């Protein structure tokens, strides 16, 4: 695996953990925290996917 693939995998894993936090905070009705985590998760997943796309 190259460095870009490892970085992309790490970003996708972080995005997955953040999505789990969104679900957890959403169940507790803490919407501000859920929205912040959702934005961070979207950024992490988008960065991971962009790293996997060859230029």
Secondary structure, DSSP 8 states (H G I E B T S, - for coil): --HHHHHHHHHHHHHHHHHHHHHHHHHTT-HHHHHHHHHHHHHHHHHHHHHHS--
